[in-house]
Amino acid sequence: MPYFYEFFGLISFIIGVAGYAVYIRSILRGQTKPHIYTHLIWGIVTGIAFCAQLYDDAGPGSWAMGFSAFACLSQAALAVKYGEKNITRSDQAALATSLLAIVLWVATDNPLWSVILVSIIDAIAFYPTFRKSWNKPWEENLTAYNIASLKFGLSLIAITNFTFITTLYAITVIVLNSVFALMCLWRRQTLHRAEEIITKDI
């Protein structure tokens, strides 16, 4: 069933391109202010995950992962000018941890451990954006995150060799994106209600 996997791999890739286009357009319009550390870390670890998938013969299911690495690094570059300017020590710690994970990955040279490490680091990398978005939940484009979850979901269907190595990272991203989107929606409602109460009191 080679065409089955190639079809879903291609659809996943196209959806991924569309999602990143939405996000980048939002950045250029000043609606989204990405955190450079998050996207830089994502670019690095997604590249590692992509290499691990190629090693384990993931087939078309790896296409979206490869493009994601390129797109995340592009968004990190845009964040230099358009992104969040408040960089905290905890953000720096997240960046340092991700770099340490890369060193560990190179040292082990083991695809299984590399995917486990990058999945953990992806969660840590999300911290600067979670922190920023807790107080500024409107400064992230949730449509792009939902599209990303759909993209990785379809990429799982396209994986020809369904193993722990080839699936763990994609599943981790889907879970993290979903939690992040729900958090932002909840914070938007909470802050909006708080503003309404203040307005009424005035």
C-alpha positions as CSV (number, residue, x, y, z in Angstrom):
1,M,0.0,0.0,0.0
2,P,2.7,2.5,-0.9
3,Y,0.3,5.1,-2.4
4,F,-1.7,5.1,0.8
5,Y,1.2,6.2,2.9
6,E,2.4,8.7,0.3
7,F,-1.0,10.2,0.0
8,F,-1.3,10.9,3.8
9,G,2.4,12.0,3.9
10,L,1.7,14.5,1.1
11,I,-1.5,15.8,2.7
12,S,0.3,16.1,6.0
13,F,3.0,18.1,4.3
14,I,0.6,20.4,2.5
15,I,-1.4,21.1,5.7
16,G,1.9,21.8,7.5
17,V,2.9,24.4,4.9
18,A,-0.6,26.0,5.2
19,G,-0.3,26.1,9.0
20,Y,3.1,27.8,8.9
21,A,1.9,30.2,6.3
22,V,-1.0,31.2,8.7
23,Y,1.4,31.6,11.6
24,I,4.1,33.6,9.7
25,R,1.4,35.9,8.2
26,S,0.1,36.5,11.7
27,I,3.7,37.4,12.8
28,L,4.2,39.9,10.0
29,R,0.8,41.5,10.8
30,G,1.9,42.0,14.4
31,Q,-0.9,39.7,15.7
32,T,1.5,37.0,17.0
33,K,4.7,37.6,18.9
34,P,6.6,34.3,19.0
35,H,9.2,33.6,21.6
36,I,12.6,33.1,19.9
37,Y,13.8,30.5,22.3
38,T,10.8,28.2,21.8
39,H,11.0,28.3,18.0
40,L,14.8,27.9,18.0
41,I,14.6,24.9,20.2
42,W,11.8,23.4,18.2
43,G,13.7,23.8,15.0
44,I,16.7,22.0,16.5
45,V,14.8,19.1,18.1
46,T,12.4,18.7,15.2
47,G,15.5,18.3,13.0
48,I,16.8,15.6,15.4
49,A,13.4,13.8,15.3
50,F,13.4,14.0,11.5
51,C,16.8,12.4,11.3
52,A,15.7,9.6,13.7
53,Q,12.6,9.0,11.6
54,L,14.8,8.7,8.5
55,Y,17.0,6.3,10.3
56,D,14.1,4.1,11.3
57,D,12.6,4.2,7.8
58,A,9.5,6.3,8.6
59,G,8.8,6.9,4.9
60,P,6.4,9.6,3.8
61,G,5.4,10.1,7.4
62,S,8.7,12.0,7.9
63,W,8.0,14.6,5.3
64,A,6.1,16.9,7.6
65,M,8.7,16.6,10.3
66,G,11.5,17.7,7.9
67,F,9.6,20.8,6.8
68,S,8.7,21.6,10.3
69,A,12.4,21.9,11.2
70,F,12.9,24.4,8.4
71,A,9.8,26.4,9.3
72,C,10.5,26.6,13.0
73,L,14.0,28.0,12.4
74,S,12.5,30.5,10.0
75,Q,10.0,31.6,12.7
76,A,12.9,31.9,15.2
77,A,14.6,34.3,12.7
78,L,11.4,36.4,12.5
79,A,11.1,36.4,16.3
80,V,14.3,38.5,16.4
81,K,12.4,41.4,15.0
82,Y,8.7,40.6,15.7
83,G,8.8,38.4,18.7
84,E,8.6,38.5,22.5
85,K,11.2,40.8,24.0
86,N,10.8,39.8,27.6
87,I,13.4,37.0,28.1
88,T,13.6,35.6,31.6
89,R,16.2,33.4,33.3
90,S,13.8,30.5,33.1
91,D,13.6,31.0,29.3
92,Q,17.4,30.8,29.2
93,A,17.4,27.7,31.3
94,A,15.0,26.1,28.8
95,L,17.4,27.0,25.9
96,A,20.4,25.6,27.8
97,T,18.6,22.4,28.6
98,S,17.8,21.9,24.9
99,L,21.4,22.4,24.0
100,L,22.4,19.9,26.6
101,A,20.0,17.4,25.1
102,I,21.6,17.8,21.7
103,V,25.0,17.0,23.3
104,L,23.5,13.9,24.9
105,W,22.0,12.9,21.6
106,V,25.3,13.2,19.8
107,A,27.0,11.3,22.6
108,T,24.6,8.4,22.6
109,D,24.0,8.2,18.8
110,N,21.0,6.1,19.6
111,P,17.7,6.9,17.7
112,L,15.5,5.6,20.5
113,W,17.1,7.8,23.2
114,S,17.3,10.8,20.8
115,V,13.5,10.7,20.3
116,I,12.9,10.3,24.0
117,L,15.2,13.3,24.7
118,V,13.7,15.5,22.0
119,S,10.2,14.7,23.2
120,I,11.1,15.8,26.7
121,I,12.9,18.9,25.4
122,D,10.0,19.9,23.2
123,A,7.9,20.1,26.3
124,I,10.6,22.2,28.0
125,A,10.9,24.3,24.9
126,F,7.2,25.1,25.1
127,Y,7.7,26.7,28.6
128,P,8.8,30.2,27.3
129,T,5.7,30.4,25.1
130,F,3.5,29.0,27.9
131,R,4.9,31.6,30.3
132,K,4.4,34.4,27.8
133,S,0.9,33.3,26.8
134,W,-0.3,33.0,30.4
135,N,-0.3,36.8,30.6
136,K,-0.6,37.5,26.8
137,P,-2.9,34.7,25.5
138,W,-3.9,36.8,22.5
139,E,-0.4,37.0,21.1
140,E,-0.4,33.5,19.7
141,N,-2.3,32.2,16.6
142,L,-4.2,29.1,17.9
143,T,-5.4,28.2,14.4
144,A,-1.8,27.5,13.5
145,Y,-1.3,25.2,16.5
146,N,-4.5,23.3,15.7
147,I,-3.4,22.9,12.1
148,A,0.0,21.6,13.4
149,S,-1.8,19.0,15.5
150,L,-3.8,17.8,12.4
151,K,-0.6,17.7,10.4
152,F,1.2,15.5,12.9
153,G,-1.9,13.3,13.2
154,L,-2.0,12.7,9.5
155,S,1.8,12.1,9.5
156,L,1.2,9.2,12.0
157,I,-1.1,7.6,9.5
158,A,1.6,7.9,6.8
159,I,4.3,6.2,8.8
160,T,5.2,2.9,7.1
161,N,7.1,1.5,10.1
162,F,5.0,2.2,13.1
163,T,7.3,2.0,16.1
164,F,8.0,3.9,19.3
165,I,10.8,5.7,17.6
166,T,8.8,6.9,14.7
167,T,5.7,8.0,16.6
168,L,6.6,9.3,20.0
169,Y,7.6,12.8,19.0
170,A,4.5,13.4,16.8
171,I,2.2,12.2,19.7
172,T,4.0,14.5,22.1
173,V,3.6,17.5,19.9
174,I,-0.2,16.8,19.4
175,V,-0.7,16.6,23.2
176,L,1.3,19.7,23.9
177,N,-0.4,21.8,21.2
178,S,-3.8,20.7,22.5
179,V,-3.0,21.6,26.1
180,F,-1.5,25.0,25.0
181,A,-4.6,25.9,22.9
182,L,-6.9,25.0,25.7
183,M,-4.8,27.1,28.1
184,C,-4.9,30.1,25.9
185,L,-8.6,29.9,25.4
186,W,-9.2,29.6,29.1
187,R,-6.9,32.5,29.9
188,R,-8.6,34.7,27.2
189,Q,-12.0,34.1,28.8
190,T,-10.7,34.6,32.3
191,L,-9.0,37.9,31.4
192,H,-12.0,39.1,29.4
193,R,-14.3,38.5,32.3
194,A,-11.9,40.3,34.7
195,E,-11.9,43.3,32.3
196,E,-15.7,43.3,32.2
197,I,-15.9,43.3,36.0
198,I,-13.4,46.2,36.3
199,T,-15.4,48.1,33.7
200,K,-18.6,47.6,35.5
201,D,-17.1,48.7,38.8
202,I,-15.8,51.9,37.2
